[in-house]
């Protein structure tokens, strides 16, 4: 099968029927644009874990016009391979090891309670705009030691940058991403300079101070790392929350299992991540010839890993309480989803994301156990980063 169209319109509203067709056609297929496509849990896992399948950054063209965007990505952890990746990941892990995740737990609890307290429960509420979207930006702002009141700017910059990860972006999207990259980088440099003079108990101060045998982060790497933390932390958290809550609202029997206490939110969270993946596609490039599930990927060729397809593979997720891979089961165990990636690029922020999402969902359902949908939620016109524009709910 050589006609896989990764820009197909069917992928926007509900990608899973088309993903199932591709998965049935084979574990590794060819896309219309020449990329290989990994469709199954085994082929996606093999690609993500293989040391010769790397994240090889290639500057967007024209390079002069795209330089602010290119600079942020050229110097970030996610777009590098060893030895640069090993060094930066060790530095970032060392900074996180200062207890930042546990330090944030009570702050997130307090923040969730205060945000829920301010909701007007007398009518329909867009729970994304009022709660889920600002929450991760507040959390990252607190973690980095920047003012919470900057959350609108931070969110807008983040969204403009990550829109570049979709398929077939237009000139307007590119221009917006370049402006956001330049503004975000300038803002971050000011924060870094301030923390050099006045260090605190925040992550930026620890990133500046962190050293290993080869030194620390360069200035460009510091800026790129801070931007990556917000972009990855914000977009993924909002979409896990929105996709997951929507799944709960359309499966009231599963919602009741949580609100009754039968299933804990921490356990259910893994199914929220698996069932409607917030990141549907993640790419790797072969640094040498590699065989994936019987297909030889030649050096320089790219493989598009279909994360949402891997998470619906019946050979892995077909036996959960006699419910298949396309069923939503909040008690699914084991649940080896690929939502946080695999291999050397496994998400370093996964522990913080799990803490943040568990508290955000738990506090909402504790306060409003009878939450229900108020209208059909509109989807964003994107599928690589899959989420909703809004999620109207009735709280009381």
Phi and psi in degrees as a GROMACS rama.xvg file:
@    title "Ramachandran Plot"
@    xaxis  label "Phi"
@    yaxis  label "Psi"
@TYPE xy
-122.396  21.9046  UNK-2
-120.234  30.9159  UNK-3
-70.6641  118.704  UNK-4
-106.391  103.467  UNK-5
-77.6769  0.504182  UNK-6
-112.79  15.9778  UNK-7
-61.1418  137.197  UNK-8
-61.9973  -29.0012  UNK-9
-62.5907  -18.3531  UNK-10
-75.331  -17.3311  UNK-11
-74.176  -55.2519  UNK-12
-77.1369  -48.551  UNK-13
-148.368  96.7205  UNK-14
-75.6571  -14.433  UNK-15
-69.9687  -35.8575  UNK-16
-61.0841  -43.4322  UNK-17
-68.9218  -39.416  UNK-18
-60.8909  -37.3851  UNK-19
-64.2721  -38.9372  UNK-20
-62.3572  -45.5023  UNK-21
-65.0541  -41.1872  UNK-22
-62.2428  -39.1047  UNK-23
-68.6609  -27.036  UNK-24
-76.6997  -20.2706  UNK-25
155.145  159.066  UNK-26
-73.7361  -28.3493  UNK-27
-136.015  118.302  UNK-28
-120.996  173.009  UNK-29
-104.118  135.74  UNK-30
-90.3431  162.843  UNK-31
-59.5919  -30.5645  UNK-32
-85.9607  5.16195  UNK-33
97.6974  -13.272  UNK-34
-71.2926  153.113  UNK-35
-79.7866  152.7  UNK-36
-129.579  119.041  UNK-37
-91.1918  123.082  UNK-38
-110.467  -23.7817  UNK-39
-104.073  166.394  UNK-40
-61.3507  -40.2836  UNK-41
-66.5818  -44.7755  UNK-42
-72.0321  -37.6204  UNK-43
-65.1224  -46.0853  UNK-44
-61.6737  -44.0821  UNK-45
-62.4975  -40.5324  UNK-46
-66.1257  -45.9357  UNK-47
-67.3425  -31.7325  UNK-48
-86.6919  -21.4351  UNK-49
-70.2957  127.709  UNK-50
-65.6434  -20.5847  UNK-51
-90.8977  0.0908658  UNK-52
-103.693  103.469  UNK-53
-114.247  172.194  UNK-54
-95.4958  101.316  UNK-55
-107  107.483  UNK-56
-73.7463  136.848  UNK-57
-129.034  122.612  UNK-58
-58.0013  138.178  UNK-59
-69.6132  146.178  UNK-60
-110.181  151.573  UNK-61
-69.6185  133.623  UNK-62
-59.8876  -37.0854  UNK-63
-62.981  -43.9289  UNK-64
-71.159  -34.3058  UNK-65
-94.1723  6.26339  UNK-66
-56.6049  -43.3232  UNK-67
-58.4456  -41.0196  UNK-68
-68.5987  -45.3713  UNK-69
-62.2053  -40.3308  UNK-70
-61.8032  -43.1738  UNK-71
-59.94  -38.8258  UNK-72
-84.2912  -33.4396  UNK-73
-62.8448  -27.4259  UNK-74
-109.424  13.4095  UNK-75
-103.176  156.434  UNK-76
-54.3056  -45.2854  UNK-77
-66.4327  -23.0628  UNK-78
-105.583  20.3939  UNK-79
-128.39  157.206  UNK-80
-118.334  168.726  UNK-81
-56.9805  146.155  UNK-82
-86.0618  -15.0562  UNK-83
-61.7053  -43.6062  UNK-84
-61.3502  -44.4059  UNK-85
-60.1206  -45.1815  UNK-86
-63.7443  -48.5866  UNK-87
-67.6555  -38.1039  UNK-88
-66.409  -37.9812  UNK-89
-64.161  -41.5293  UNK-90
-65.7654  -44.5115  UNK-91
-66.9595  -41.51  UNK-92
-62.4656  -37.8334  UNK-93
-64.2111  -39.6757  UNK-94
-67.5945  -42.8623  UNK-95
-63.9774  -29.9962  UNK-96
-68.5963  -4.94394  UNK-97
-76.03  10.0817  UNK-98
90.7525  19.6211  UNK-99
-66.6112  -37.2715  UNK-100
-64.1885  -48.3382  UNK-101
-68.538  -32.2494  UNK-102
-62.6645  -32.3881  UNK-103
-80.2741  -20.4528  UNK-104
-54.9946  -54.1755  UNK-105
-64.6568  -31.1727  UNK-106
-65.8023  -40.492  UNK-107
-66.9431  -41.4177  UNK-108
-57.8627  -48.7967  UNK-109
-64.043  -41.7899  UNK-110
-64.751  -43.7081  UNK-111
-61.1181  -45.0243  UNK-112
-62.1612  -44  UNK-113
-67.7291  -36.8483  UNK-114
-69.9623  -40.5842  UNK-115
-67.5528  -34.3872  UNK-116
-61.8426  -32.0843  UNK-117
-84.7842  -7.52845  UNK-118
-69.3332  142.07  UNK-119
-90.4796  102.543  UNK-120
-86.7574  8.9248  UNK-121
-81.9283  -13.2027  UNK-122
-147.754  -176.078  UNK-123
-59.5016  142.52  UNK-124
-128.134  132.892  UNK-125
-80.7305  98.4825  UNK-126
-69.231  -20.7627  UNK-127
-69.6772  -53.0159  UNK-128
-67.1189  -37.3777  UNK-129
-84.9275  -20.1595  UNK-130
-138.137  -57.4869  UNK-131
-72.2823  -39.0534  UNK-132
-71.6995  -46.3046  UNK-133
-71.3076  -27.777  UNK-134
-53.9865  -56.4632  UNK-135
-65.783  -28.299  UNK-136
-70.4077  -41.5523  UNK-137
-58.9728  -43.6679  UNK-138
-63.8039  -47.2661  UNK-139
-65.7072  -38.9212  UNK-140
-59.9329  -45.4392  UNK-141
-64.1298  -41.2836  UNK-142
-62.2797  -41.5128  UNK-143
-85.1928  -12.9226  UNK-144
78.8074  33.8471  UNK-145
-112.049  158.468  UNK-146
-62.9697  135.479  UNK-147
-61.0769  -30.7731  UNK-148
-66.6721  -10.5656  UNK-149
-84.0881  6.46347  UNK-150
-62.674  -31.8639  UNK-151
-67.051  -46.066  UNK-152
-61.2423  -46.7574  UNK-153
-60.2988  -43.6144  UNK-154
-64.413  -44.7311  UNK-155
-64.3786  -41.9752  UNK-156
-61.411  -45.2978  UNK-157
-59.7279  -47.09  UNK-158
-64.6501  -38.5348  UNK-159
-64.2036  -38.2109  UNK-160
-70.9925  -46.4199  UNK-161
-73.4156  -16.0935  UNK-162
-61.8993  -19.5351  UNK-163
-71.3355  -11.9119  UNK-164
-86.2016  -1.72205  UNK-165
-79.0752  176.118  UNK-166
-89.8876  133.489  UNK-167
65.1095  50.897  UNK-168
-70.5602  149.296  UNK-169
-95.5107  178.283  UNK-170
-64.4096  -36.8943  UNK-171
-63.9718  -39.0825  UNK-172
-65.5941  -39.951  UNK-173
-63.5404  -46.4779  UNK-174
-61.9106  -42.2656  UNK-175
-64.283  -38.7602  UNK-176
-67.2801  -38.4872  UNK-177
-65.1171  -45.6627  UNK-178
-61.888  -45.081  UNK-179
-63.8672  -39.9723  UNK-180
-63.0669  -43.6443  UNK-181
-65.2204  -44.9378  UNK-182
-67.579  -42.3636  UNK-183
-65.0613  -42.1311  UNK-184
-63.6908  -42.1965  UNK-185
-63.5412  -43.0692  UNK-186
-60.4869  -45.717  UNK-187
-66.058  -37.7064  UNK-188
-63.4597  -36.8762  UNK-189
-63.9923  -42.5153  UNK-190
-62.2696  -43.9026  UNK-191
-62.7428  -44.2789  UNK-192
-64.0539  -38.4797  UNK-193
-63.8083  -41.8744  UNK-194
-72.7834  -24.8561  UNK-195
-65.7995  -36.7598  UNK-196
-82.361  -39.6493  UNK-197
-128.27  77.4832  UNK-198
-67.2871  151.372  UNK-199
-134.848  -158.582  UNK-200
-95.707  22.8444  UNK-201
-93.6154  168.343  UNK-202
-68.7488  -35.2371  UNK-203
-60.674  -43.7557  UNK-204
-60.3116  -40.8312  UNK-205
-70.9214  -34.1353  UNK-206
-64.7921  -38.7656  UNK-207
-65.2859  -40.7861  UNK-208
-81.6142  -21.1833  UNK-209
-64.0516  133.233  UNK-210
-137.172  150.111  UNK-211
-130.678  -162.834  UNK-212
-64.9739  -17.2023  UNK-213
-107.532  3.26236  UNK-214
112.37  -152.911  UNK-215
-124.57  -163.788  UNK-216
-69.3885  141.91  UNK-217
-74.3808  167.551  UNK-218
-60.133  -43.7615  UNK-219
-63.4483  -37.6544  UNK-220
-69.1634  -37.7096  UNK-221
-60.925  -48.1254  UNK-222
-60.2285  -48.2814  UNK-223
-63.4246  -35.7749  UNK-224
-68.2252  -43.324  UNK-225
-63.2241  -43.8699  UNK-226
-63.4853  -42.6898  UNK-227
-60.4553  -42.7129  UNK-228
-58.9405  -41.8406  UNK-229
-72.7992  -47.2503  UNK-230
-60.1465  -48.8732  UNK-231
-69.4562  -43.8253  UNK-232
-67.0396  -36.5931  UNK-233
-76.3057  -56.2758  UNK-234
-62.3352  -45.0253  UNK-235
-65.5596  -43.8388  UNK-236
-64.3937  -44.7983  UNK-237
-61.9562  -43.0075  UNK-238
-74.4182  -33.7422  UNK-239
-63.1372  -45.7311  UNK-240
-61.8728  -50.7416  UNK-241
-65.2594  -49.0958  UNK-242
-63.1263  -41.5108  UNK-243
-69.0811  -44.4485  UNK-244
-65.1875  -39.4237  UNK-245
-60.5213  -40.3094  UNK-246
-63.2078  -40.0906  UNK-247
-64.3001  -41.8185  UNK-248
-68.1039  -29.7447  UNK-249
-91.1611  -1.29211  UNK-250
-130.217  71.6415  UNK-251
-59.3104  -26.2561  UNK-252
-65.3544  -36.6137  UNK-253
-74.5289  -37.053  UNK-254
-60.0135  -42.1579  UNK-255
-63.7155  -31.835  UNK-256
-65.5603  -29.5572  UNK-257
-81.4297  -50.5636  UNK-258
-65.6629  -24.1443  UNK-259
-80.8629  -13.2654  UNK-260
91.8701  0.316297  UNK-261
-63.2014  -41.0473  UNK-262
-123.4  130.635  UNK-263
-74.8539  152.831  UNK-264
-63.3711  -37.2648  UNK-265
-60.3223  -39.0772  UNK-266
-72.2889  -44.1486  UNK-267
-63.5168  -29.6267  UNK-268
-55.8851  -37.6273  UNK-269
-62.8289  -34.9924  UNK-270
-73.8758  -32.9481  UNK-271
-62.1117  -37.7399  UNK-272
-70.9861  -41.9715  UNK-273
-71.1664  -47.1308  UNK-274
-64.6556  -41.3205  UNK-275
-135.42  85.7219  UNK-276
-61.1827  131.86  UNK-277
-72.0777  -27.5866  UNK-278
-116  114.067  UNK-279
-94.3165  -22.3487  UNK-280
-142.775  132.387  UNK-281
-137.889  133.008  UNK-282
-105.761  146.637  UNK-283
-130.464  155.673  UNK-284
-124.412  135.457  UNK-285
-75.0195  127.066  UNK-286
-91.1098  -9.87737  UNK-287
-156.589  171.052  UNK-288
-61.2426  131.021  UNK-289
-134.682  138.629  UNK-290
-100.013  122.023  UNK-291
-119.693  112.259  UNK-292
50.1954  45.5858  UNK-293
85.7058  -2.36042  UNK-294
-110.083  131.112  UNK-295
-88.6052  116.408  UNK-296
-95.4446  117.585  UNK-297
-80.4442  153.884  UNK-298
-51.8984  131.23  UNK-299
93.8777  -15.0163  UNK-300
-81.4694  149.218  UNK-301
-103.392  148.691  UNK-302
-123.053  123.202  UNK-303
-90.4881  111.686  UNK-304
-86.5454  118.862  UNK-305
-89.0861  94.5183  UNK-306
-65.8007  -41.9244  UNK-307
-64.8783  -34.2244  UNK-308
-68.7667  -44.0517  UNK-309
-58.4788  -37.1073  UNK-310
-75.3194  -6.85747  UNK-311
-114.139  18.0239  UNK-312
-76.2575  116.598  UNK-313
-65.6397  -22.9153  UNK-314
-69.6164  -17.5072  UNK-315
-111.62  -37.6076  UNK-316
-114.935  24.3554  UNK-317
-91.0443  -1.66896  UNK-318
-132.378  75.6145  UNK-319
-131.772  106.78  UNK-320
51.2243  37.0164  UNK-321
60.5132  26.2644  UNK-322
-113.94  140.672  UNK-323
-79.9875  -177.757  UNK-324
-66.1845  -25.3  UNK-325
-88.6567  2.45546  UNK-326
-92.4013  152.053  UNK-327
-100.834  112.405  UNK-328
-133.808  104.371  UNK-329
-69.2965  -11.9212  UNK-330
-101.013  11.5624  UNK-331
-54.6231  124.701  UNK-332
-158.659  121.331  UNK-333
-75.5089  165.762  UNK-334
-140.379  75.2807  UNK-335
-83.0688  55.4083  UNK-336
-66.9636  164.784  UNK-337
-108.879  26.2852  UNK-338
-60.1737  -30.2226  UNK-339
-103.789  12.4188  UNK-340
82.682  -175.359  UNK-341
-148.379  164.557  UNK-342
76.5129  -156.88  UNK-343
-67.5941  -18.7133  UNK-344
-99.3425  18.4359  UNK-345
-55.4972  138.583  UNK-346
-60.429  117.071  UNK-347
-70.4327  -22.5841  UNK-348
-89.7309  7.91236  UNK-349
-56.6544  -43.2916  UNK-350
-59.9223  -42.2662  UNK-351
-66.4452  -41.4276  UNK-352
-61.0235  -42.3241  UNK-353
-65.1974  -42.3332  UNK-354
-62.6892  -48.2821  UNK-355
-60.8517  -47.0144  UNK-356
-70.3916  -39.1549  UNK-357
-61.213  -44.2602  UNK-358
-67.7514  -44.1167  UNK-359
-61.4272  -46.9546  UNK-360
-70.6872  -44.5521  UNK-361
-61.5133  -46.6695  UNK-362
-63.1592  -38.7418  UNK-363
-62.2425  -47.8309  UNK-364
-73.7617  -28.1332  UNK-365
-66.5469  -40.4635  UNK-366
-79.9123  -35.7304  UNK-367
-129.72  70.8015  UNK-368
-67.2941  -18.5955  UNK-369
-98.8922  21.2674  UNK-370
-54.9111  141.364  UNK-371
-146.406  159.043  UNK-372
-69.742  140.214  UNK-373
-101.335  -19.8669  UNK-374
-167.595  167.336  UNK-375
-70.1854  121.358  UNK-376
-75.0717  134.807  UNK-377
-78.8257  135.02  UNK-378
-79.6495  150.81  UNK-379
-68.8784  151.132  UNK-380
-81.3446  43.3108  UNK-381
-137.294  159.849  UNK-382
-131.597  -26.4751  UNK-383
-61.5565  -49.3466  UNK-384
-101.518  99.9505  UNK-385
-94.3549  125.609  UNK-386
-167.274  -174.877  UNK-387
-107.817  151.246  UNK-388
-73.3242  -38.6217  UNK-389
-153.278  159.477  UNK-390
-140.397  85.3543  UNK-391
-74.5241  129.898  UNK-392
-134.837  158.659  UNK-393
-106.058  126.765  UNK-394
-91.8848  -34.0446  UNK-395
